[in-house]
Amino acid sequence: MRILFSIVLTATLALAAGKSSARSSGSTVRVKPHVTKNGTYVEGHTRTRPNKTQTDNWSAKGNQNPNSGKKGTRTPAK
């Protein structure tokens, strides 16, 4: 019984740690679906959190979008 309890506890803690680390990373932002000023519908998606650098954007060379798997092609401004 102790072994079973130990296995269940370990699995539960591992799952909880995985979920909390994914949430706390803070590197992505969820964008809600919306309609632009010109009437274009934009589906909901995730993007990198805004900051003052372009080198960490998914579209920049050397990076890869974790959702689509597309590799970045744009040379970031320096």
DSSP file (Angstrom, degrees, kcal/mol; ACC not computed):
  #  RESIDUE AA STRUCTURE BP1 BP2  ACC     N-H-->O    O-->H-N    N-H-->O    O-->H-N    TCO  KAPPA ALPHA  PHI   PSI    X-CA   Y-CA   Z-CA
    1    1 A M     >        0   0    0      0, 0.0     4,-2.4     0, 0.0     5,-0.2   0.000 360.0 360.0 360.0 -39.2    0.0    0.0    0.0
    2    2 A R  H  >  +     0   0    0      1,-0.2     4,-2.4     2,-0.2     5,-0.1   0.886 360.0  51.0 -63.2 -39.3    2.9    2.4    0.8
    3    3 A I  H  > S+     0   0    0      2,-0.2     4,-2.3     1,-0.2    -1,-0.2   0.918 110.2  49.0 -65.2 -44.0    4.5    1.8   -2.6
    4    4 A L  H  > S+     0   0    0      2,-0.2     4,-2.5     1,-0.2     5,-0.2   0.926 112.0  48.7 -61.5 -45.4    1.2    2.5   -4.4
    5    5 A F  H  X S+     0   0    0     -4,-2.4     4,-2.6     1,-0.2    -1,-0.2   0.907 110.9  51.2 -60.7 -42.4    0.7    5.7   -2.4
    6    6 A S  H  X S+     0   0    0     -4,-2.4     4,-2.3     2,-0.2    -1,-0.2   0.892 110.8  48.1 -63.3 -40.9    4.3    6.8   -3.2
    7    7 A I  H  X S+     0   0    0     -4,-2.3     4,-2.4     2,-0.2    -2,-0.2   0.929 113.3  47.0 -65.8 -46.0    3.8    6.2   -6.9
    8    8 A V  H  X S+     0   0    0     -4,-2.5     4,-2.4     1,-0.2    -2,-0.2   0.917 113.3  48.9 -63.4 -43.7    0.5    8.1   -7.0
    9    9 A L  H  X S+     0   0    0     -4,-2.6     4,-2.5    -5,-0.2     5,-0.2   0.914 111.6  49.1 -62.4 -44.2    2.0   11.0   -5.0
   10   10 A T  H  X S+     0   0    0     -4,-2.3     4,-2.2     1,-0.2    -2,-0.2   0.916 112.4  47.8 -62.5 -44.1    5.1   11.2   -7.2
   11   11 A A  H  X S+     0   0    0     -4,-2.4     4,-2.3     2,-0.2    -2,-0.2   0.906 112.0  49.9 -63.8 -42.1    2.9   11.2  -10.4
   12   12 A T  H  X S+     0   0    0     -4,-2.4     4,-2.4     1,-0.2    -2,-0.2   0.923 112.0  47.2 -63.6 -45.0    0.7   13.9   -9.0
   13   13 A L  H  X S+     0   0    0     -4,-2.5     4,-2.3     1,-0.2    -1,-0.2   0.878 110.9  52.2 -65.2 -37.5    3.6   16.1   -8.0
   14   14 A A  H  X S+     0   0    0     -4,-2.2     4,-2.0    -5,-0.2    -1,-0.2   0.917 111.4  46.3 -65.3 -43.0    5.2   15.7  -11.4
   15   15 A L  H  X S+     0   0    0     -4,-2.3     4,-2.1     2,-0.2    -2,-0.2   0.918 112.5  50.0 -65.1 -43.4    2.0   16.7  -13.2
   16   16 A A  H  X S+     0   0    0     -4,-2.4     4,-2.3     1,-0.2    -2,-0.2   0.894 110.3  50.5 -63.4 -39.9    1.5   19.7  -10.9
   17   17 A A  H  X S+     0   0    0     -4,-2.3     4,-2.1     1,-0.2    -1,-0.2   0.895 109.5  51.1 -65.4 -39.9    5.1   20.9  -11.5
   18   18 A G  H  X S+     0   0    0     -4,-2.0     4,-1.5     1,-0.2    -2,-0.2   0.905 112.1  46.1 -64.5 -42.0    4.7   20.6  -15.2
   19   19 A K  H  X S+     0   0    0     -4,-2.1     4,-1.8     1,-0.2    -2,-0.2   0.907 112.9  48.8 -68.4 -42.4    1.5   22.6  -15.3
   20   20 A S  H  X S+     0   0    0     -4,-2.3     4,-2.1     1,-0.2    -2,-0.2   0.875 110.3  50.7 -68.9 -36.1    2.8   25.4  -13.0
   21   21 A S  H  X S+     0   0    0     -4,-2.1     4,-0.7     1,-0.2    -1,-0.2   0.867 109.0  51.9 -70.4 -33.4    6.1   25.8  -14.9
   22   22 A A  H  < S+     0   0    0     -4,-1.5     4,-0.4    -5,-0.2     3,-0.4   0.891 113.7  44.3 -67.3 -37.6    4.2   26.1  -18.2
   23   23 A R  H >< S+     0   0    0     -4,-1.8     3,-0.5     1,-0.2    -2,-0.2   0.850 112.5  50.8 -74.2 -34.5    1.9   28.8  -16.7
   24   24 A S  H 3< S+     0   0    0     -4,-2.1    -1,-0.2     1,-0.2    -2,-0.2   0.539  83.6  88.6 -85.1  -5.8    4.7   30.7  -15.0
   25   25 A S  T 3<  -     0   0    0     -4,-0.7    -1,-0.2    -3,-0.4    -2,-0.1   0.908  66.7-167.5 -61.4 -40.6    7.0   31.0  -18.1
   26   26 A G    <   +     0   0    0     -3,-0.5    -1,-0.1    -4,-0.4    23,-0.1   0.608  48.7 117.8  69.5  11.3    5.3   34.2  -19.1
   27   27 A S        +     0   0    0     21,-0.1    22,-2.1    22,-0.0     2,-0.3   0.645  67.0  54.1 -87.4 -13.5    6.9   34.2  -22.6
   28   28 A T  E     -A   48   0A   0     20,-0.3     2,-0.4    18,-0.0    20,-0.2  -0.870  62.4-157.7-122.6 156.3    3.6   33.9  -24.5
   29   29 A V  E     -A   47   0A   0     18,-2.8    18,-2.1    -2,-0.3     2,-0.5  -0.992  19.4-128.9-130.0 136.4    0.3   35.9  -24.5
   30   30 A R  E     -A   46   0A   0     -2,-0.4     2,-0.5    16,-0.2    16,-0.2  -0.754  19.9-155.1 -86.4 127.3   -3.1   34.7  -25.7
   31   31 A V  E     -A   45   0A   0     14,-3.8    14,-1.8    -2,-0.5     3,-0.1  -0.910  14.1-134.2-103.8 124.9   -4.7   37.0  -28.2
   32   32 A K        -     0   0    0     -2,-0.5    10,-0.1    12,-0.2     2,-0.0  -0.391  32.7 -90.5 -74.5 153.2   -8.5   36.7  -28.4
   33   33 A P        +     0   0    0      0, 0.0     2,-0.3     0, 0.0    10,-0.2  -0.356  61.3 160.8 -59.7 143.7  -10.3   36.5  -31.7
   34   34 A H  E     -B   42   0B   0      8,-2.0     8,-3.3    -3,-0.1     2,-0.5  -0.969  40.5-114.1-157.4 170.1  -11.2   40.0  -33.0
   35   35 A V  E     -B   41   0B   0     -2,-0.3     6,-0.2     6,-0.2     5,-0.0  -0.961  32.7-135.2-113.8 129.1  -12.2   42.1  -36.0
   36   36 A T    >   -     0   0    0      4,-2.8     3,-1.9    -2,-0.5     6,-0.0  -0.184  32.0 -95.6 -76.2 173.0   -9.8   44.7  -37.3
   37   37 A K  T 3  S+     0   0    0      1,-0.3    -1,-0.1     2,-0.1    -2,-0.0   0.828 125.9  52.8 -58.8 -33.0  -10.8   48.3  -38.3
   38   38 A N  T 3  S-     0   0    0      2,-0.1    -1,-0.3     1,-0.0    -2,-0.0   0.371 124.1-102.0 -88.6   7.8  -10.9   47.2  -41.9
   39   39 A G  S <  S+     0   0    0     -3,-1.9     2,-0.4     1,-0.3    -2,-0.1   0.504  71.3 145.9  92.5   4.2  -13.3   44.3  -41.1
   40   40 A T        -     0   0    0      1,-0.0    -4,-2.8    -5,-0.0     2,-0.4  -0.625  44.9-133.9 -78.9 129.5  -10.8   41.5  -41.3
   41   41 A Y  E     -B   35   0B   0     -2,-0.4     2,-0.5    -6,-0.2    -6,-0.2  -0.709  18.2-162.6 -83.9 130.5  -11.5   38.7  -38.8
   42   42 A V  E     -B   34   0B   0     -8,-3.3    -8,-2.0    -2,-0.4     3,-0.1  -0.967  14.5-133.7-115.6 122.0   -8.4   37.5  -36.9
   43   43 A E        -     0   0    0     -2,-0.5   -12,-0.1   -10,-0.2     2,-0.1  -0.303  34.9 -89.5 -69.2 156.6   -8.7   34.1  -35.1
   44   44 A G        +     0   0    0    -11,-0.1     2,-0.3   -14,-0.0   -12,-0.2  -0.373  61.8 153.4 -63.0 144.8   -7.5   33.7  -31.6
   45   45 A H  E     -A   31   0A   0    -14,-1.8   -14,-3.8    -3,-0.1     2,-0.3  -0.948  40.5-104.4-160.0 174.4   -3.8   32.8  -31.3
   46   46 A T  E     +A   30   0A   0     -2,-0.3     2,-0.3   -16,-0.2   -16,-0.2  -0.839  34.3 174.6-109.0 152.9   -0.7   33.0  -29.1
   47   47 A R  E     -A   29   0A   0    -18,-2.1   -18,-2.8    -2,-0.3     2,-0.1  -0.934  39.3 -81.3-145.6 168.2    2.2   35.4  -29.6
   48   48 A T  E     -A   28   0A   0     -2,-0.3   -20,-0.3   -20,-0.2   -21,-0.1  -0.437  55.6 -97.2 -71.1 149.3    5.4   36.3  -27.8
   49   49 A R        -     0   0    0    -22,-2.1    -1,-0.1     1,-0.1   -21,-0.0  -0.442  48.4-102.3 -65.5 136.3    5.0   38.8  -25.0
   50   50 A P        +     0   0    0      0, 0.0     2,-0.3     0, 0.0    -1,-0.1  -0.326  57.7 146.2 -63.1 140.9    5.9   42.3  -26.2
   51   51 A N        -     0   0    0      2,-0.3    -3,-0.0    -3,-0.1     0, 0.0  -0.867  60.3 -85.5-156.1-170.8    9.3   43.7  -25.2
   52   52 A K  S    S+     0   0    0     -2,-0.3     2,-0.3     2,-0.0     0, 0.0   0.306  98.6  74.1 -93.3  10.5   12.0   45.9  -26.6
   53   53 A T        -     0   0    0      1,-0.1    -2,-0.3    23,-0.0     3,-0.1  -0.911  53.6-163.8-123.4 151.6   13.8   43.3  -28.7
   54   54 A Q  S >  S+     0   0    0     23,-0.4     3,-1.1    -2,-0.3     6,-0.1   0.470  76.6  85.0-104.9  -6.2   13.0   41.5  -32.0
   55   55 A T  T 3  S+     0   0    0      1,-0.2    -1,-0.1    22,-0.1    23,-0.0   0.682  88.8  50.4 -74.3 -16.7   15.5   38.7  -31.6
   56   56 A D  T 3  S+     0   0    0     -3,-0.1    -1,-0.2     7,-0.0     2,-0.2   0.365  81.9 114.4-102.9   6.8   13.1   36.5  -29.5
   57   57 A N  S X  S-     0   0    0     -3,-1.1     3,-1.7     1,-0.1     6,-0.1  -0.497  74.3-123.0 -74.7 146.8   10.1   36.8  -31.8
   58   58 A W  T 3  S+     0   0    0      1,-0.3     7,-0.2    -2,-0.2     5,-0.1   0.763 110.1  57.2 -62.7 -25.3    9.0   33.5  -33.4
   59   59 A S  T 3  S+     0   0    0     13,-0.2    15,-2.7     5,-0.1    14,-1.2   0.577  86.6 100.5 -83.6  -7.4    9.3   35.0  -36.9
   60   60 A A  B X  S-c   74   0C   0     -3,-1.7     3,-1.8    12,-0.2    12,-0.4  -0.495  87.8 -93.6 -78.6 146.6   13.0   35.9  -36.4
   61   61 A K  T 3  S+     0   0    0     13,-2.7    12,-0.2     1,-0.2    -1,-0.1  -0.273 111.8  31.7 -56.6 140.9   15.8   33.7  -37.8
   62   62 A G  T 3  S+     0   0    0     10,-0.5     2,-0.3     1,-0.3    -1,-0.2   0.299 103.7  93.7  92.1  -8.9   17.0   31.1  -35.3
   63   63 A N    <   -     0   0    0     -3,-1.8     9,-3.2    -5,-0.1     2,-0.4  -0.749  57.7-153.1-112.9 162.5   13.6   30.7  -33.6
   64   64 A Q  B     -D   71   0D   0     -2,-0.3     7,-0.2     7,-0.2    -5,-0.1  -0.999  23.1-118.0-138.5 133.9   10.8   28.3  -34.2
   65   65 A N     >  -     0   0    0      5,-2.9     4,-2.3    -2,-0.4     5,-0.1  -0.573  20.7-152.0 -69.6 120.4    7.0   28.8  -33.5
   66   66 A P  T  4 S+     0   0    0      0, 0.0    -1,-0.2     0, 0.0     0, 0.0   0.717  90.9  47.4 -70.1 -19.3    6.2   26.1  -30.9
   67   67 A N  T  4 S+     0   0    0      3,-0.1    -2,-0.0   -21,-0.1     0, 0.0   0.891 126.3  22.0 -87.2 -43.8    2.5   25.9  -32.1
   68   68 A S  T  4 S-     0   0    0      2,-0.1     3,-0.1     0, 0.0    -1,-0.1   0.674  92.3-130.3 -99.2 -19.6    3.0   25.6  -35.9
   69   69 A G     <  +     0   0    0     -4,-2.3     2,-0.1     1,-0.3     0, 0.0   0.439  55.6 148.1  82.6  -1.6    6.6   24.3  -36.0
   70   70 A K        -     0   0    0     -5,-0.1    -5,-2.9    -6,-0.1    -1,-0.3  -0.450  44.5-130.7 -70.1 138.6    7.4   27.1  -38.6
   71   71 A K  B     -D   64   0D   0     -7,-0.2    -7,-0.2    -2,-0.1   -10,-0.1  -0.653  28.3-101.5 -87.7 146.2   11.0   28.3  -38.5
   72   72 A G        +     0   0    0     -9,-3.2   -10,-0.5   -12,-0.4   -12,-0.2  -0.386  36.7 176.0 -67.8 142.5   11.7   32.1  -38.4
   73   73 A T        +     0   0    0    -14,-1.2     2,-0.3   -12,-0.2   -13,-0.2   0.520  46.8  98.3-121.7 -14.1   12.8   33.7  -41.7
   74   74 A R  B     -c   60   0C   0    -15,-2.7   -13,-2.7     1,-0.0    -2,-0.0  -0.604  68.7-132.0 -85.9 136.1   13.0   37.4  -40.8
   75   75 A T        -     0   0    0     -2,-0.3   -15,-0.1   -15,-0.2     2,-0.0  -0.774  31.5-126.6 -83.6 119.2   16.3   39.0  -40.0
   76   76 A P        -     0   0    0      0, 0.0     2,-0.1     0, 0.0   -21,-0.1  -0.359  21.3-108.9 -69.7 146.4   15.7   41.0  -36.8
   77   77 A A              0   0    0      1,-0.1   -23,-0.4    -2,-0.0   -22,-0.1  -0.457 360.0 360.0 -69.3 144.6   16.6   44.7  -36.7
   78   78 A K              0   0    0     -2,-0.1    -1,-0.1   -25,-0.1   -23,-0.0   0.424 360.0 360.0-102.7 360.0   19.6   45.5  -34.6
